[in-house]
Amino acid sequence: MTTERRVLITGASIAGPTLAYWLARSAHAVTVVERAPSPRLGGQNIDIRGPGREVVRRMGLEDALFAATTTEQGTRFVDRRGVTIAAFPAGTADSGGATAELEILRGELARILVDASGPDVEYRYGDRVVGCVQDAQGVDVTFERGAPERYDLVVFADGVRSGSREIVFPGEAVTRDLGLYTAYGVLPRTPDDDAWWRWYNATGGRVAGLRPDNQGTTRFSLSWSSGPTGLERAGQSEVVAALRTTFAGAGWETPRILESLDSASELYVDRLAQVRAPRWSSGRVAMVGDAAWCATPVSGMGTTLAIAGAYVLAAELARTDDHRAAFTAWDARMRPFVDTAQSLPPGTPRLAHPKTAVGLVVFNSAVRLAGSAPVRALAGRFGGSDDANLDLSDYR
């Protein structure tokens, strides 16, 4: 590439800062705008696998990420008394296992990526894009708060329900609803909390989880099968009330989780849905990460897709001044990998959320057969698409 381009990226979570890092290395002038008023710290546990691990190695960040891991040693399925049904130790390589070798809090990963992107990348918090009008030479962008500006390229990297995406790709992205809500939050750590991810199933399609972090607290998750209720758009008090109703009588550690909830709790709830878009670019505007291809947390590949997808996009843009050619090449390299990651095993996530007592017995019996081939396959699928390949050819 011979021409410096001004690039605007929306979203300062995973895909956005990764893309900013690599574009800045190839002499682009990069601005990242983030709707949140400040960096989003904390968050749930996430993992980095396969090509995502290779990209962070190329960024020189692997040691920093390992220093910030959650220390999770593996996954244990437990019954309502907390007795272990089956245990699956953490993976010891780039891919594989319900607990990956590299587990980290989303906010910790975002912080490291933002810091690594360097002083030449401008981050603007507390603003968002509300309009984009492009012509043959550039994109005129309107912000909610800031003054309008003109960029050579715009990339949306702001999540599964990206409002920016609808400005340029209205109605194009199809969402595949998985029939599942998940809530994440934080608990004070107790002596009984250990370094394992503890997974508990209750009837009614309900699952509770407790996971370690590196900040002296314990992360919880509550998942349940449900039709759409709009809870992902509700206020905190409504969410807390819904969780208390849904998990009443569920057993195990759910009373502890529910009793911790109030209006000040760190709490995030979402309805899981995959995003499938026929195109990821239009003229000078593109989208990357969950905004383009959310595979959902049950795939185990969301963070890897965000990091690897941003890297490949930056690599293609670094090869040529023709952004259309770059976007086309990027799509050709990424789409088979994305398609594989989005291909969840039949019955996912329903089979892991049995509704009846009989279904719960069947699920726990299957998990208990930890040494059998079916359960090894199940554990591998919890960990994501280990057999997926992606061309990570460097800039040339």
C-alpha positions in Angstrom: 0.0 0.0 0.0 1.3 3.5 -0.9 -1.4 5.8 0.4 -2.2 6.5 4.0 -5.9 6.2 4.8 -8.0 7.7 7.5 -10.0 4.9 9.1 -12.8 5.0 11.7 -13.5 2.0 13.8 -16.6 1.7 16.0 -16.2 -0.5 19.1 -13.3 -0.7 21.6 -13.8 -4.3 22.8 -11.8 -7.0 20.9 -12.1 -6.8 17.1 -11.8 -3.0 17.1 -8.5 -2.6 19.0 -7.0 -5.6 17.2 -7.9 -4.0 13.8 -6.6 -0.6 15.0 -3.2 -2.2 16.1 -2.6 -3.8 12.7 -3.8 -0.9 10.6 -1.6 1.5 12.6 1.4 -0.7 11.7 0.7 -0.2 8.0 0.6 3.6 8.3 -3.2 4.1 8.5 -4.5 7.0 10.6 -6.9 5.2 12.9 -9.7 6.5 15.2 -11.7 4.2 17.4 -15.1 5.5 18.7 -16.7 3.7 21.6 -20.3 4.3 22.9 -19.4 3.5 26.5 -18.2 6.5 28.5 -15.0 4.7 29.6 -13.1 1.4 28.9 -15.3 -1.6 29.8 -13.3 -3.5 32.4 -14.2 -6.9 34.0 -16.9 -8.8 32.1 -17.2 -12.5 31.7 -14.5 -15.2 31.1 -13.5 -15.7 27.4 -10.8 -17.7 25.7 -8.5 -17.4 22.8 -7.8 -20.4 20.6 -6.2 -21.6 17.4 -5.6 -18.7 14.9 -6.5 -16.2 17.6 -3.6 -17.4 19.6 -1.3 -17.1 16.7 -2.3 -13.5 16.0 -1.7 -12.4 19.6 1.7 -14.1 19.4 2.5 -11.9 16.3 1.4 -8.9 18.4 3.9 -9.9 21.1 1.1 -10.1 23.7 1.0 -13.7 24.6 3.0 -13.3 27.8 0.9 -10.3 28.9 -2.3 -12.3 28.4 -1.0 -15.3 30.3 -0.1 -13.0 33.1 -3.7 -11.8 33.3 -5.4 -15.2 33.0 -8.3 -16.2 35.2 -6.2 -19.2 36.5 -9.1 -21.6 35.6 -7.9 -25.2 35.8 -10.7 -26.9 34.1 -14.5 -27.6 34.1 -16.4 -29.7 36.6 -20.0 -30.7 36.2 -21.7 -30.8 39.6 -25.0 -31.9 41.1 -27.2 -29.9 43.5 -25.0 -30.9 46.4 -21.9 -29.7 44.7 -20.6 -33.2 44.2 -18.6 -33.6 41.0 -20.2 -35.6 38.2 -17.3 -35.3 35.8 -14.2 -33.2 35.4 -12.4 -32.0 32.3 -9.0 -30.4 32.9 -8.0 -27.3 31.0 -6.5 -27.7 27.5 -2.7 -27.6 27.2 -2.5 -26.4 23.6 -3.9 -23.6 21.4 -7.3 -25.4 21.0 -9.5 -27.9 22.7 -11.4 -28.4 26.0 -14.2 -26.6 27.6 -11.6 -24.6 29.5 -9.0 -23.3 27.1 -5.3 -23.0 27.9 -5.7 -19.2 27.7 -8.8 -17.9 29.6 -9.1 -14.2 30.4 -11.8 -11.6 31.4 -13.1 -9.8 28.4 -12.3 -6.4 30.0 -8.7 -7.5 30.7 -8.2 -8.5 27.1 -9.7 -5.3 25.8 -7.5 -3.2 28.1 -4.3 -5.1 26.9 -5.4 -4.7 23.2 -6.1 -1.0 23.6 -2.8 -0.3 25.3 -0.9 -2.3 22.6 -2.5 -0.3 19.8 -0.1 2.5 20.6 -0.1 6.3 20.8 -0.9 6.9 17.2 -4.4 5.3 17.5 -7.0 7.8 18.9 -9.7 6.4 21.2 -12.9 8.5 21.7 -15.3 7.3 24.5 -18.9 8.3 25.0 -19.9 8.8 21.4 -21.3 6.8 18.5 -22.0 6.9 14.8 -25.5 8.0 13.8 -25.0 8.6 10.1 -22.8 7.5 7.2 -22.9 8.9 3.7 -20.3 7.7 1.2 -19.2 8.6 -2.2 -16.3 7.5 -4.5 -13.7 9.4 -2.5 -14.7 8.9 1.1 -17.3 8.6 3.9 -18.9 11.5 5.7 -19.7 10.4 9.3 -22.1 12.0 11.7 -21.7 11.4 15.4 -24.2 11.7 18.2 -21.9 14.1 20.1 -18.8 15.0 18.1 -18.5 17.1 15.0 -19.0 15.4 11.6 -15.8 14.1 10.0 -14.7 12.5 6.7 -12.8 9.2 6.5 -11.5 7.0 3.8 -12.8 3.9 5.3 -15.2 3.0 8.2 -15.4 -0.4 10.0 -18.2 -1.4 12.4 -16.9 -3.6 15.2 -19.5 -2.9 17.8 -21.4 -6.1 18.6 -24.2 -8.5 17.6 -26.9 -5.7 17.9 -24.8 -3.1 16.2 -26.8 0.0 15.6 -24.1 1.3 13.2 -24.6 -1.8 11.0 -28.2 -0.9 10.4 -27.2 2.5 9.0 -25.3 1.0 6.0 -26.6 -2.6 5.9 -30.3 -2.1 6.9 -32.1 -5.4 7.3 -29.3 -7.4 5.6 -28.0 -9.3 8.7 -30.1 -12.4 9.5 -30.1 -13.4 13.2 -30.5 -17.1 14.2 -32.1 -17.1 17.6 -30.8 -19.9 19.8 -33.6 -19.8 22.3 -31.3 -19.0 25.3 -30.8 -16.2 27.7 -27.5 -15.8 29.6 -26.8 -13.4 32.5 -23.3 -12.7 33.8 -22.2 -11.1 37.0 -19.7 -11.0 39.9 -19.8 -12.5 43.4 -17.5 -12.1 46.5 -15.2 -15.1 46.6 -15.7 -17.6 49.4 -13.3 -20.3 50.7 -15.4 -22.9 48.8 -14.7 -21.2 45.4 -11.9 -22.9 43.7 -10.0 -22.6 40.4 -12.4 -24.7 38.4 -15.4 -23.7 36.3 -18.3 -25.4 38.1 -21.3 -26.1 35.8 -24.7 -27.0 37.4 -27.9 -28.1 35.6 -31.4 -27.8 37.0 -34.7 -28.8 35.5 -36.5 -26.2 33.4 -33.6 -25.7 31.0 -31.6 -23.8 33.6 -27.8 -23.8 34.1 -25.7 -22.0 36.7 -22.0 -21.6 36.6 -19.2 -20.2 38.8 -15.8 -19.4 37.5 -12.6 -18.0 39.0 -11.1 -14.7 38.0 -7.8 -13.0 38.7 -9.3 -10.1 40.7 -10.3 -11.8 44.0 -13.9 -12.4 43.0 -15.9 -15.1 41.4 -17.8 -14.8 38.1 -21.3 -16.3 37.8 -23.5 -17.1 34.8 -27.1 -18.0 34.7 -28.5 -19.5 31.4 -32.0 -20.6 30.7 -34.1 -21.8 27.7 -36.8 -19.3 26.9 -38.7 -17.7 24.1 -37.9 -14.0 23.4 -39.1 -11.7 26.2 -37.2 -8.5 25.5 -35.2 -8.9 28.7 -32.0 -8.0 26.9 -33.4 -4.5 26.6 -34.8 -4.2 30.1 -33.6 -2.2 33.1 -31.6 -3.6 36.0 -34.6 -4.0 38.4 -36.6 -5.9 35.8 -33.6 -8.2 35.0 -33.0 -8.9 38.7 -36.7 -9.7 39.2 -36.7 -12.1 36.2 -33.6 -13.9 37.4 -35.1 -14.4 40.9 -38.3 -15.8 39.4 -36.6 -18.0 36.8 -34.1 -19.6 39.2 -36.3 -19.9 42.3 -35.8 -23.3 43.7 -33.1 -24.2 41.2 -30.7 -25.4 44.0 -26.9 -25.6 44.4 -25.4 -22.1 44.6 -28.3 -20.3 42.9 -29.6 -18.8 46.2 -26.2 -17.2 46.8 -26.2 -15.7 43.3 -29.8 -14.4 43.6 -29.3 -12.9 47.1 -26.3 -11.0 45.8 -28.3 -9.1 43.1 -29.4 -5.5 43.6 -29.6 -2.3 41.6 -25.9 -1.8 41.9 -24.8 -5.3 40.8 -22.4 -5.7 37.9 -24.9 -7.5 35.7 -25.1 -8.2 32.0 -27.8 -10.2 30.2 -28.2 -11.1 26.6 -30.3 -13.3 24.3 -28.0 -15.5 22.3 -28.3 -15.1 18.5 -26.0 -15.8 15.6 -25.5 -13.1 13.0 -25.3 -14.2 9.3 -24.7 -11.5 6.7 -24.5 -12.0 3.0 -21.8 -9.4 2.7 -19.5 -7.8 5.2 -18.7 -4.6 3.1 -20.4 -2.0 1.1 -18.3 0.4 -0.8 -15.9 2.0 1.7 -17.7 0.6 4.8 -17.1 -2.9 6.4 -18.1 -4.7 9.5 -16.0 -7.2 11.5 -16.4 -9.4 14.6 -19.8 -10.0 16.2 -21.4 -7.2 14.1 -20.6 -9.3 11.0 -20.7 -12.9 12.1 -21.5 -13.5 15.8 -21.2 -17.2 16.5 -22.4 -16.8 20.2 -20.5 -17.9 23.3 -21.7 -21.5 22.9 -19.5 -21.9 19.8 -16.4 -21.2 21.9 -15.0 -19.2 19.0 -16.3 -15.6 19.3 -13.0 -14.1 20.6 -10.9 -16.1 18.2 -13.1 -15.0 15.2 -12.9 -11.3 16.3 -9.1 -11.3 16.6 -8.4 -13.4 13.5 -10.9 -11.6 11.4 -9.5 -8.2 12.3 -6.0 -9.4 11.5 -6.9 -10.8 8.1 -8.8 -7.6 7.2 -5.9 -5.4 8.2 -3.5 -7.7 6.2 -5.6 -7.4 3.0 -5.9 -3.6 3.4 -2.2 -3.4 3.8 -1.6 -5.2 0.5 -3.4 -2.8 -1.8 -4.8 0.8 -2.2 -8.0 -0.8 -3.7 -10.3 -1.2 -0.7 -12.8 -3.1 -2.8 -10.2 -5.7 -3.7 -9.1 -5.9 -0.1 -12.6 -6.5 1.2 -13.3 -9.2 -1.4 -10.1 -11.0 -0.6 -10.8 -10.8 3.1 -14.3 -12.2 2.7 -12.9 -15.1 0.7 -10.4 -16.0 3.4 -12.7 -15.5 6.4 -16.1 -16.9 5.3 -15.2 -20.6 5.3 -13.7 -20.3 8.8 -16.7 -18.3 10.0 -19.1 -20.8 8.5 -17.3 -23.7 10.3 -17.4 -21.8 13.7 -21.1 -21.1 13.3 -22.0 -24.7 12.6 -23.0 -25.8 16.1 -23.6 -29.5 16.9 -27.2 -30.6 16.4 -29.3 -29.8 19.4 -27.0 -27.0 20.7 -27.7 -25.4 23.2 -30.9 -27.3 24.0 -29.2 -30.6 24.8 -27.0 -28.9 27.5 -30.2 -27.3 29.0 -32.5 -30.2 29.7 -36.0 -29.2 30.8 -37.3 -32.4 32.4 -36.0 -34.5 35.3 -35.6 -37.4 32.9 -33.6 -35.2 30.5 -31.4 -34.1 33.4 -30.7 -37.7 34.3 -29.8 -38.5 30.8 -27.5 -35.4 30.5 -25.7 -36.1 33.7 -25.3 -39.8 32.8 -23.7 -38.8 29.5 -21.3 -36.4 31.2 -20.4 -39.0 33.8 -19.1 -41.2 31.1 -16.1 -38.9 30.8 -13.8 -41.5 29.3 -16.1 -42.5 26.5 -15.8 -41.4 22.9 -19.2 -39.6 22.8 -18.4 -37.5 25.9 -14.9 -36.7 24.6 -16.6 -35.4 21.4 -19.0 -33.4 23.5 -16.2 -31.8 25.5 -14.4 -30.9 22.4 -17.5 -29.3 20.9 -17.9 -27.2 24.1 -14.5 -25.9 23.3 -15.1 -24.8 19.8 -14.2 -25.6 16.2 -10.7 -27.0 16.7 -10.5 -28.5 13.3 -11.1 -25.2 11.5 -8.2 -23.8 9.5 -7.6 -20.2 8.5 -5.0 -18.7 6.2 -3.0 -16.2 8.3 -0.6 -15.1 5.6 1.2 -12.0 6.9 1.5 -8.7 5.1 3.4 -8.9 1.8 
